[in-house]
Amino acid sequence: MKGKKKAGDICVDCIIYLFYGLFALLCIFPFYYIFINTVSANDLVAAGQITLLPRGIHFSNYVKVIQLRNLPNAVMVSLSRTILGTGLSVLCTAFVGYGVSRKELFRRKFVYRFFIVTMYFNAGLIPWYLNMRNLHLTNNFLAYIIGVISAFNLILVKTYVESIPDSLHESAEIDGAGYLVIFFRIMLPLCLPILATIATFTAVGHWNSFMDTLMLMRNEKLYTLQYILWQYLNEATAVARNIQAMMAQGISPVNTSTMLTPTAVKMTIAMVVTLPVLFVYPFFQKYFVRGIMIGAVKG
């Protein structure tokens, strides 16, 4: 039977719950604050009168931002690079991590260190751009998905694979399975937690990336969502004025509560780029915690 907790233990538990509750509230509040400002009356938001509760609730800001020029095509480009880039990265990282974990691989320490050294040394932005240009990857969708292996993710996968008992590998070899069969039928299913972890890292990186678009792309059809929204974010005042002018030319009178302002544009754009990531994380949370803990600890 469990003994009753002492008063001191109860007090400590209450302090711990209070501390982490306040910490969680501090993490959630910025997102909540941005959200209530996107659905509240825009004139009240511009005046700074929205603090804790929304007022004059409406969702026209999202409708108008989604209707911005080139946004649908940018969404498709971002989704394509996120799905393809994440899939290739996870598969290649898992394959290399499995390979360098095998002692029979020729010069495996050299191969492993060859990847790890990229974490510490970087040629710089200009050499990277010149290299990409010489490879004809400017104005090319392949530039988004060609960097498939991250050294940090490789460390996590290699450590995780090494935590799997060698007896599984040996029994599969006795049954006549080759390395590819062992990798696809045994290692990949067992590595699901760490693969989900690096998939989350990679997908968020692809979704949030816009510097490669800024440096390499001049074709509007290859602009990503983040880049398009970054442009509109820098031009928020001009965008708001253009939409206000369009609304003023309509038949219905202008409603100041739903008329876009620079603040409304900025906050709505921030929510548009953040919501997909917030929706993805809960589905990968159980794999994420387990994968990062096991993959980060050797032994």
FENSULCOR-V411375 format. One line per field, one symbol per residue. ss: DSSP state (a for helix, b for strand, c for the rest). Layout:
ss = ???
This chain:
ss = ccccccaaaaaaaaaaaaaaaaaaaaaaaaaaaaaaaaaccaaaaacccccccccccccaaaaaaaccccaaaaaaaaaaaaaaaaaaaaaaaaaaaaaacccccccaaaaaaaaaaaacccccaaaaaaaaaacccccccaaaacccccaaaaaaaaaaaacccaaaaaaaaaccccaaaaaaaaaaaacaaaaaaaaaaaaaaaaaccaaaaaacccaaaccaaaaaaaaaacaaaaaaaaaaaaacccccccccccccaaaaaaaaaaaaaaaaaaaaaaaaaaaaaaaaaaaccc
